[in-house]
Amino acid sequence: MNVQELLSTLSIGQEHKTKIDDIQKYIIENRIQELFNEILTNILHHRPQNAKQFIIQCLQNVKVVRPDDPHSNQIYEMKEPFLLTEDFEAIFESYDVLGIQTVPIAYLIQGINILI
């Protein structure tokens, strides 16, 4: 659903469209959704007793990546990544069905799509 459809569905007048567009632009530019997705993934994985405290710790552990780094399209970097090297090795081992230390490109694409 695009912004126009949402405005119409919620009976919001055109005078608020600029504000909604500004909010949407801010969320995209600052990659807020990615940050919340990472935090939610960690909450569901760890299932802490105190979720609020866990969220606070996650936010305190967030490092802002330098925007002038040409090799990074990330804005946020967590101190502890969700997937470790061992996790990726296990994933690729499961795709090396012939045991020849080679994985076909189609399998790699399928594996990446699962992770996304």
N, C-alpha and C positions, 0 to 999 in steps of 0.2 A: 504494500500500500504506500503510495507516495504522499507527500505533504498535502497536496490539493485534495486528494480523496479523504485523508484524515480530517482536514478542516471541515469538509462537507459532512462527513459522518458524525463528527462531534458538534456540529452546528456552531463552529467557531468562525467569526467574521474575518474578512480579508485584512482588517486593520491589525490583526495579530500575526499575520503570515510572516512579516519581517522579523518579529521577535522569535518565532518558531524556527525560521531559517537561520537566524543568528545562533540559536541554541544548538541546532543540528550541526552547523559549521564548527562550533566550538568543540562539540563532542568528537567530531571526526578529526579535527586538527590536533587535539590533545590525546586522542586515542583512548578515551575514557572507557569505551566498551572493552577494549583489550585488557585494560587494567582490571576491570571488574571480572572479566572472564577468567583471568589468571587467579585472582583471589578466590572466586567461587570454586574453581577446579581444585585448588589447594584445600579449601574447607571440606569439600565433599570427599577428597582423598584421605585427609587426616582425621576428619570428624572430631574436632576438639571438643572437650567438655564445655569450655567457655568460648563460644564462637565470636563474641564481640571482642574479647581480648586477643584472639587469634587474628582477627581482621586488623586490629591496631598494630600488632606485631608485623603483619605482612606489609602494611603501609610504611612502617618505620624501616623495614628492610628494602624498600623500593629505592633503586638508584636511577636517577635520570641519566640517560645516555646522551652524550654530547650530540647536539643537533648537526654539528659540522663534520661528523664522522661519516665519510662517504661509503663505508662498508657496512653500515648498520641502518636498517630501516625500522629499528626498534626505538621506542621512546622510553620504555620502562624495562628495567632488568631486575629480576628478583635475585636476592642473595643465594637462594637455594632453588635451582631449576626444578620443574616438576618431573621431567624425564632426565635421568642420568645416563652416562655413557653405557653403563651395563644394560639399561633398558633398550637403547638403540641396538646394541649388539645382539640382544635376545630377539628383537624384532627381525633384524636382518638374517640371523641364523635360521629363524623359522621360514624365511623366504628362500633360503639356499637349499632347496629340496634335493638337489643332487649331491650336496656336500662338496662342492668344488670351489668354494670361496668366491663364487660369482653369482650375482643376482641379476636376472634380466631387467632391463629398464622398465618394462610394463609392471613388474612386481614392485619396483621402487616407487613408481607413480601411485600404485594402489596403496602401498604402505604409507606414503605421505598423505594421501587423501584420507586415510583412516585417522591419522594424527590430527588433521586439521579440523 
